[in-house]
Amino acid sequence: MKNPDHKLAFFLALLLAPAAVMAAPAAVPPEADPGNVVLVGWDGAQRDHVMELLAAGKLPNLQKLSAEGCLVLTGVTTGETQTKPGWTEILTGYSAPRLGINGNRNYKPIPAGYTVFERLKARFGADKIAAIFLTGKINNLGARGPHEICRNCISRDSVTRVKTKWWSDKDVTTVKTKNGKPPTWVSRTGEPYLLTQKHVDLYASGLGPAAKVGERALAALDAYSKKPFFAFFHFEEPDEQGHLYGENSKEFSEGLIEADRWLGEIVKKLETLGVYKKTIVYVTTDHGFQENGFEHFAAPQTFLATNGSKKLKDGDRKDITPTILEGYGLDLKKIKPPLDGKSLFSK
């Protein structure tokens, strides 16, 4: 779906009426309760499509969340508009190429200590804050060690659009190649979250559709809400529907609507557990989607929504981790190596 840029401000003004809610987390000493953050990822959510569904009242939970806080425009200025580079930048605050993650087939593990999970563990103590990482996708947010991938295999069947197993040397024997030649292989030292997974309390990838991610997310909140937590809940919707049916399909819209439904379930669970008032919830996407297309090779328009009452400004997808860290009270100037992203909190 497409909205002229001049309509965007109108939609935001209409949808995001201010409401008095909790303040963003203030700087706290290590022994104090740092509060909680839930970062919800909607993979491949085209910003214009999101805005049109918001205007139509079809994303009520995102609308309510944003009305409590704000929704700002973010974008992609470094790295490819692909899943591996996208979530790398979001979860570290560094340019993906700087970390050697140049695309979905050209990557290596994120260095130890660089992710938001590890920064928070280091700040508050490994046993003082829980870190949760749940993702619907498998290899693009994976944690395998050394392996080989097929360099010339197609990633999706040209007719059915169904995913192939190009990323698995055990399952790729029947996959077609781009040039009709036998599969060729290239070694990788590990997937992006190989080192990260060792420092989170719960890591699970390849969960699949939204219902499975959502159910695991609710169970994780039940299990870890008795102490402060940072949770990343990644949904493969609507990206998978876009690849299968196209961006302007009803399936793409339904993918967003389903992801929004689970956002509502997550908020409801936080309320039931009595921790919503001290939890900042963010919703974002790693990249957009090409208008009426099946891919996202050049789709840099993204967004960030939150219930936090502290005003945010527009920015970059790399700015999300710096914003979260500053909200937790970390001094960004002391982080080494220096982050590429900046906090979105308005000064």
C-alpha positions in Angstrom: 0.0 0.0 0.0 1.2 3.5 -0.7 0.6 6.8 1.1 1.8 10.1 -0.3 4.4 11.4 2.2 2.3 14.6 2.8 -0.4 12.4 4.3 1.8 10.8 6.9 1.9 13.7 9.3 -1.9 13.8 9.2 -2.2 10.1 10.0 0.2 10.4 12.9 -1.6 13.4 14.4 -4.9 11.7 14.1 -3.8 8.3 15.6 -1.3 9.3 18.2 -3.2 11.5 20.5 -1.1 12.0 23.7 -2.0 10.1 26.8 -0.4 10.4 30.3 1.4 7.1 31.1 4.6 6.0 32.8 7.8 7.9 32.3 10.7 6.4 30.4 13.1 4.6 32.7 15.5 7.0 34.5 19.1 6.3 35.3 19.3 3.9 38.2 22.1 2.5 40.3 22.9 -1.2 39.7 21.2 -2.4 42.9 17.8 -0.7 42.0 15.1 -2.2 39.9 15.9 -1.1 36.4 12.4 -1.8 35.0 11.6 -3.8 31.9 11.7 -3.5 28.2 9.9 -5.5 25.6 11.1 -5.0 22.0 8.6 -6.5 19.5 9.8 -7.0 15.9 7.5 -7.2 12.9 9.7 -8.4 10.1 9.4 -6.7 6.8 6.5 -4.3 7.8 6.2 -1.8 5.0 5.7 1.6 6.7 3.1 2.9 4.4 1.1 -0.3 4.7 1.2 0.0 8.5 0.1 3.6 8.3 -2.9 2.7 6.1 -4.0 -0.1 8.4 -3.6 2.2 11.4 -5.8 4.8 9.7 -8.4 2.1 9.0 -8.5 1.1 12.7 -7.1 -2.4 11.9 -4.1 -2.3 14.2 -5.8 -1.3 17.4 -3.0 -2.5 19.7 -0.3 -0.6 17.9 -2.6 2.5 17.8 -3.2 2.2 21.6 0.5 1.7 22.4 1.5 4.7 20.2 -1.3 6.9 21.7 0.2 6.3 25.1 3.6 7.3 23.8 4.6 8.0 20.3 5.4 6.7 16.8 8.4 8.0 15.0 9.8 7.4 11.6 13.1 5.5 11.2 15.0 4.4 8.2 18.0 2.5 6.9 21.1 4.4 6.0 23.7 1.6 6.4 23.5 -2.0 5.6 21.2 -3.9 3.3 17.5 -3.9 3.7 17.6 -7.6 4.6 16.8 -9.5 7.8 20.3 -10.3 9.0 21.7 -6.8 8.6 18.5 -5.2 9.8 18.2 -6.9 13.2 21.9 -6.7 13.7 21.7 -3.0 13.5 18.6 -2.8 15.7 20.0 -5.1 18.4 23.5 -3.6 18.5 23.5 0.0 17.5 26.3 -0.6 15.1 26.4 -0.5 11.3 26.0 -4.1 10.0 28.9 -3.8 7.5 31.1 -2.7 10.3 30.4 -6.0 12.0 30.9 -8.0 8.9 27.2 -8.7 8.3 26.8 -7.6 4.7 23.7 -9.6 3.8 21.7 -12.7 4.4 24.4 -14.9 2.8 27.5 -12.9 3.8 27.8 -12.8 7.6 29.6 -13.9 10.7 28.9 -13.8 14.5 28.3 -10.5 16.2 31.3 -9.9 18.5 30.8 -10.9 22.1 29.4 -8.1 24.3 28.0 -6.0 21.5 24.3 -6.7 21.7 21.7 -4.9 23.8 21.3 -8.2 25.8 24.9 -8.3 26.8 25.2 -4.6 27.5 22.3 -4.9 30.0 23.8 -8.0 31.6 27.1 -6.2 32.0 25.4 -3.1 33.5 23.1 -4.7 36.0 24.7 -8.1 36.6 24.0 -11.3 34.8 21.7 -12.6 37.5 19.9 -9.3 38.1 18.1 -8.9 34.7 16.7 -11.6 32.5 17.3 -11.6 28.8 14.9 -13.3 26.4 15.3 -13.8 22.7 12.5 -15.5 20.7 12.3 -15.4 16.9 10.0 -16.9 14.3 12.7 -17.1 11.7 15.5 -19.6 11.9 18.8 -18.9 10.0 18.6 -15.1 9.7 18.4 -14.8 13.5 20.2 -18.0 14.1 23.0 -19.1 16.4 24.7 -22.0 14.5 28.4 -22.5 14.7 30.7 -23.1 11.7 28.7 -24.3 8.7 28.4 -24.1 4.9 25.7 -22.4 2.8 24.9 -22.8 -0.8 26.2 -19.8 -2.7 24.3 -20.2 -5.9 21.0 -21.9 -4.7 17.8 -20.0 -5.2 16.2 -18.9 -1.9 12.6 -19.4 -3.0 10.9 -21.5 -5.6 10.2 -19.3 -8.6 6.6 -20.5 -9.0 5.4 -21.3 -5.5 7.6 -18.7 -3.6 8.1 -21.3 -0.9 11.5 -21.1 0.9 14.3 -23.5 0.0 16.9 -24.8 2.4 19.8 -23.0 0.7 21.2 -22.3 4.2 21.5 -25.9 5.2 24.1 -28.3 3.6 22.0 -31.2 5.1 18.8 -30.3 3.3 19.8 -28.6 0.1 20.3 -31.6 -2.3 17.0 -30.9 -4.1 17.3 -27.1 -4.3 17.6 -25.5 -7.8 20.5 -23.2 -8.4 20.5 -19.7 -10.0 22.7 -20.8 -12.9 21.6 -24.4 -13.4 25.0 -25.7 -12.2 25.5 -27.9 -9.2 25.4 -26.2 -5.8 28.6 -24.5 -4.7 29.4 -24.0 -1.1 31.0 -21.3 1.1 32.0 -21.6 4.7 30.7 -19.3 7.4 32.2 -19.1 10.9 28.8 -18.8 12.5 25.4 -17.1 12.4 25.0 -13.7 13.9 23.8 -14.7 17.4 26.2 -17.6 18.0 28.0 -15.7 20.8 24.9 -13.8 22.0 22.9 -16.9 22.8 25.4 -17.8 25.6 24.4 -14.6 27.5 20.6 -14.8 27.3 18.4 -16.7 29.7 16.1 -17.9 27.0 16.9 -18.2 23.3 14.7 -20.0 20.7 14.7 -19.6 16.9 12.7 -21.1 14.1 9.5 -20.9 16.0 7.5 -20.2 12.8 4.2 -18.3 12.6 3.0 -15.7 15.0 0.8 -18.0 17.1 3.9 -20.1 18.1 6.0 -17.0 18.8 3.2 -15.4 20.8 2.5 -18.4 22.9 6.2 -18.8 23.8 6.4 -15.1 24.5 3.5 -15.3 27.0 5.1 -18.3 28.7 8.4 -16.5 28.9 6.8 -13.5 30.6 5.2 -15.9 33.1 8.6 -17.4 33.8 10.8 -14.3 34.0 8.6 -11.5 35.2 9.6 -11.8 38.8 12.8 -9.9 38.2 13.6 -7.1 35.7 13.8 -8.3 32.1 14.6 -7.3 28.6 12.7 -9.4 26.0 12.9 -9.4 22.2 9.9 -11.1 20.5 10.4 -11.4 16.8 7.6 -12.2 14.4 8.2 -13.3 10.9 5.0 -11.6 9.9 4.3 -9.8 7.5 7.6 -10.5 5.7 6.8 -14.2 4.9 3.4 -13.2 3.5 5.0 -10.5 1.4 7.4 -13.0 -0.1 4.6 -15.5 -0.8 1.8 -13.3 -1.9 3.1 -9.8 -2.4 3.0 -6.6 -0.4 -0.4 -5.5 -1.6 -2.0 -8.8 -0.9 -4.7 -9.4 1.7 -2.3 -11.9 3.3 0.3 -9.2 3.9 -2.4 -7.2 5.7 -3.5 -10.2 7.6 0.1 -10.8 8.7 0.3 -7.4 10.2 -3.2 -7.7 11.8 -2.1 -11.0 13.4 1.2 -9.5 14.7 -0.9 -6.7 16.1 -3.2 -9.1 17.8 -0.2 -10.7 19.6 1.0 -7.3 20.6 -2.3 -6.9 22.4 -1.8 -10.3 24.1 1.7 -9.4 25.2 0.4 -6.1 26.7 -2.5 -8.0 28.4 -0.1 -10.5 29.9 2.1 -7.7 31.2 -1.0 -6.1 32.8 -2.1 -9.4 34.3 1.4 -9.9 35.8 1.2 -6.4 37.3 4.4 -5.2 35.5 3.0 -3.2 32.6 3.4 0.2 34.4 7.1 -0.4 34.7 7.6 -1.8 31.2 8.5 0.1 28.1 7.2 -1.6 25.0 8.7 -0.9 21.6 7.5 -2.1 18.2 9.7 -1.8 15.1 10.7 -3.5 11.8 14.0 -4.3 10.2 13.2 -3.0 6.7 10.2 -2.2 4.6 8.8 -3.9 1.5 8.7 -3.0 -2.1 5.4 -1.5 -3.2 3.2 -4.3 -4.8 6.3 -6.5 -4.9 7.6 -9.7 -3.5 11.0 -8.5 -2.3 12.7 -5.8 -0.2 16.0 -5.1 -1.9 15.6 -1.4 -1.6 13.1 -0.7 1.2 14.6 1.7 3.7 11.5 3.1 5.4 10.9 1.8 8.9 9.2 3.0 12.1 9.4 2.8 15.9 6.4 2.9 18.2 6.4 2.9 22.0 4.3 3.4 25.1 7.0 5.4 26.8 6.0 9.0 27.6 9.4 10.5 26.9 9.3 12.0 23.5 11.3 10.4 20.7 12.6 12.0 17.5 12.8 10.4 14.0 16.0 8.5 13.3 17.7 5.4 12.1 17.2 1.7 12.8 20.7 1.7 14.4 19.3 4.2 17.0 17.1 1.7 18.8 19.6 0.0 21.0 21.2 3.4 22.0 17.7 4.6 22.9 17.0 1.5 25.0 20.4 1.7 26.7 20.1 5.4 27.6 16.6 4.7 28.9 18.2 2.2 31.3 20.6 4.8 32.4 23.8 3.8 30.5 26.2 6.5 29.5 26.5 6.0 25.8 29.7 8.0 25.7 31.4 5.3 27.7 30.5 2.4 25.4 33.4 0.9 23.6 33.8 0.8 20.7 31.6 3.9 20.2 28.1 3.1 18.9 27.2 4.2 15.3 23.6 4.9 16.4 22.4 7.7 18.7 19.6 7.9 21.3 16.3 9.0 19.9 15.3 10.7 23.2 14.7 14.4 22.5 17.1 16.5 24.5 
